[in-house]
Amino acid sequence: MMLASIAEHEHYRQKSIIIYCLPHSVGADIKHQKMKTLVLNTLGKEVSEQITALIKDKEVEIVDTSDMKIAHCMGCNQCWLKTPGICAYKDDYEIILKKLVQADNLWIVSDTRFGFMDYKGKRLMDRIMPMLNMTIGFRDGWMRHELRYHPLNIGLLYKGDADQMMMEDWCKRTSVNIGGQSLGAIELASPPTPLPKRGEKRVLQEKTPTAKLPAPLSLGEGLGVRPHLVIINGSPRVAKFSNTDKIIHSFVKGLEGTGITWELHNLSNRKEWDAAREAFLSHERILIAFPLYVECIPSLMLEFLESLPSERRQPAQLSFLLHGGMDEGFEFRFCERILQGLPAQLGCSFGGTLIHGGSFGIRTREDAIKAKIVAPYEKMGCLFAQNGSFLTPEAKKFTGPEQYPWLVRKMVSLLFLKKVNKGFEDFAKSWGCTRPLDDKPYS
């Protein structure tokens, strides 16, 4: 990947730009081979000149996605198990998918919110799932979905206030998931702030005040009212088919008998958004539960968070329940860091994040197996009621192993994954799938 000379751009002479160094062989390939680069621009014409000045590849296609009709990924798994490689949504993203199959490098151009890319940029990445297979294997020592096509190198051009190293880390993690290399993260130049006119005072934006930690979520003395917990299901999948929904209902069983009341709002249903916003702003204890999507928060949930007012009516504690299909704790660490800083930007204090993997297919299992998988969340609900947060040793241990030891990975690869992948094939047939799971419809 070739970038314009930094000396040509005053803005970049004044900033520290960090690009992940590629291994010699890979770096040489990227530099000398004829490679196709696709740029997905969510910011429109305002950054067009910067994009063309920065990306100097010989074969570059820039697609303005700002007016395209692109839905959020709802995690239905049809692109993996019913129509392999083909998304259930028939919108403008199919145009992008056909271009991705021909591309070697992908750049996302996005604004930022909450120290991360905004929902429009994240939405483009969440919908990239048809580029992968449902089947799982070990790659670089980590459990990954197998590639449907070829590896894809990923980079980010971003505007706004974000941590450079965090953006770099996201690019690296996401690239590895799709078999490629990180192209790096580069902050775009912001237009200069106009000077105030004569006699006009510049208005400085005030920082959000640090929220006061509310009373513990328990039946402690002096609360005066029954504790109430607002739970928001941030999964894009409709509640009926949502693994998150099954986890939540196990978790709230642990609240029974504690005197704690609770209410649940599902972001998959936009008709519930107004009530969810009202509950978020008017209560002191909030829990958002959601699945990991492409290393971070699902784009649908990001859109909801971006719709919240910047000021609260009263202090609140915001906690998170994060789950995903893979078992190893390492998979969740980037998102965990984003969540640590998120509550303060919404006028809340941080109540910790409960993390656990192995949740893929909860809704499709037999009742006895399903109950066994979600049962541990009931105990965590009970501990949450006692402690008022996930900032406890028990919550930390709940995540499980950071990475399987080498011997375990070898055994899982030889024995367990074969059985799991065979199970995926059988399940796909039950859904009426007539194509192989590694089908390449756009090649």
GIGI-V789188 format. One record per residue. RES is the residue in one small letter. NEAR is the number of other ideal C-beta (glycine too) atoms within 8 Angstrom. Layout:
[[RES/NEAR] [RES/NEAR]]
This chain:
[[m/12] [m/6] [l/10] [a/9] [s/6] [i/9] [a/5] [e/6] [h/12] [e/5] [h/7] [y/10] [r/8] [q/5] [k/7] [s/4] [i/9] [i/9] [i/7] [y/10] [c/4] [l/8] [p/5] [h/6] [s/6] [v/9] [g/10] [a/8] [d/8] [i/14] [k/8] [h/5] [q/6] [k/5] [m/10] [k/10] [t/15] [l/13] [v/14] [l/12] [n/14] [t/14] [l/10] [g/9] [k/5] [e/5] [v/13] [s/10] [e/6] [q/10] [i/14] [t/8] [a/8] [l/11] [i/13] [k/6] [d/10] [k/4] [e/8] [v/9] [e/10] [i/9] [v/11] [d/9] [t/13] [s/9] [d/4] [m/10] [k/5] [i/11] [a/9] [h/11] [c/12] [m/11] [g/10] [c/8] [n/8] [q/11] [c/13] [w/14] [l/12] [k/12] [t/9] [p/18] [g/10] [i/9] [c/12] [a/9] [y/7] [k/4] [d/9] [d/9] [y/13] [e/9] [i/9] [i/14] [l/13] [k/9] [k/11] [l/12] [v/11] [q/6] [a/12] [d/9] [n/16] [l/13] [w/15] [i/14] [v/15] [s/16] [d/12] [t/13] [r/12] [f/10] [g/12] [f/15] [m/14] [d/14] [y/11] [k/12] [g/15] [k/18] [r/12] [l/16] [m/11] [d/13] [r/16] [i/11] [m/10] [p/12] [m/12] [l/13] [n/11] [m/12] [t/10] [i/10] [g/9] [f/11] [r/8] [d/6] [g/6] [w/11] [m/11] [r/11] [h/9] [e/10] [l/11] [r/12] [y/8] [h/6] [p/8] [l/15] [n/14] [i/15] [g/15] [l/16] [l/16] [y/16] [k/11] [g/9] [d/4] [a/12] [d/6] [q/10] [m/7] [m/13] [m/14] [e/13] [d/9] [w/15] [c/16] [k/10] [r/10] [t/12] [s/14] [v/12] [n/11] [i/13] [g/9] [g/10] [q/10] [s/12] [l/12] [g/12] [a/13] [i/12] [e/10] [l/10] [a/8] [s/6] [p/4] [p/4] [t/4] [p/4] [l/4] [p/6] [k/5] [r/3] [g/3] [e/6] [k/4] [r/5] [v/4] [l/4] [q/4] [e/4] [k/4] [t/9] [p/5] [t/6] [a/13] [k/6] [l/6] [p/9] [a/8] [p/7] [l/13] [s/11] [l/7] [g/7] [e/3] [g/5] [l/9] [g/3] [v/5] [r/7] [p/13] [h/12] [l/14] [v/13] [i/14] [i/14] [n/16] [g/13] [s/16] [p/13] [r/12] [v/9] [a/10] [k/5] [f/7] [s/14] [n/14] [t/14] [d/12] [k/12] [i/15] [i/13] [h/9] [s/13] [f/15] [v/11] [k/9] [g/15] [l/13] [e/6] [g/3] [t/11] [g/7] [i/13] [t/8] [w/10] [e/9] [l/8] [h/12] [n/12] [l/16] [s/12] [n/8] [r/5] [k/5] [e/10] [w/10] [d/7] [a/8] [a/12] [r/11] [e/8] [a/13] [f/12] [l/10] [s/7] [h/11] [e/10] [r/15] [i/16] [l/13] [i/12] [a/16] [f/15] [p/13] [l/11] [y/13] [v/9] [e/10] [c/11] [i/14] [p/16] [s/16] [l/13] [m/13] [l/15] [e/10] [f/13] [l/12] [e/9] [s/7] [l/10] [p/5] [s/5] [e/6] [r/11] [r/5] [q/6] [p/12] [a/15] [q/18] [l/14] [s/16] [f/14] [l/13] [l/16] [h/14] [g/11] [g/8] [m/8] [d/8] [e/13] [g/12] [f/8] [e/10] [f/13] [r/8] [f/12] [c/12] [e/11] [r/9] [i/14] [l/13] [q/8] [g/10] [l/12] [p/13] [a/12] [q/9] [l/10] [g/12] [c/13] [s/14] [f/12] [g/14] [g/11] [t/11] [l/13] [i/11] [h/12] [g/15] [g/9] [s/12] [f/7] [g/8] [i/12] [r/9] [t/5] [r/9] [e/5] [d/6] [a/6] [i/8] [k/12] [a/8] [k/7] [i/10] [v/13] [a/9] [p/8] [y/12] [e/12] [k/9] [m/14] [g/14] [c/11] [l/12] [f/16] [a/13] [q/8] [n/11] [g/12] [s/12] [f/11] [l/8] [t/10] [p/5] [e/8] [a/12] [k/7] [k/6] [f/11] [t/10] [g/9] [p/7] [e/6] [q/9] [y/10] [p/6] [w/6] [l/6] [v/8] [r/12] [k/8] [m/9] [v/12] [s/10] [l/7] [l/8] [f/8] [l/12] [k/8] [k/8] [v/9] [n/10] [k/8] [g/8] [f/13] [e/9] [d/8] [f/11] [a/14] [k/8] [s/6] [w/9] [g/6] [c/11] [t/3] [r/8] [p/5] [l/14] [d/9] [d/9] [k/9] [p/8] [y/7] [s/5]]
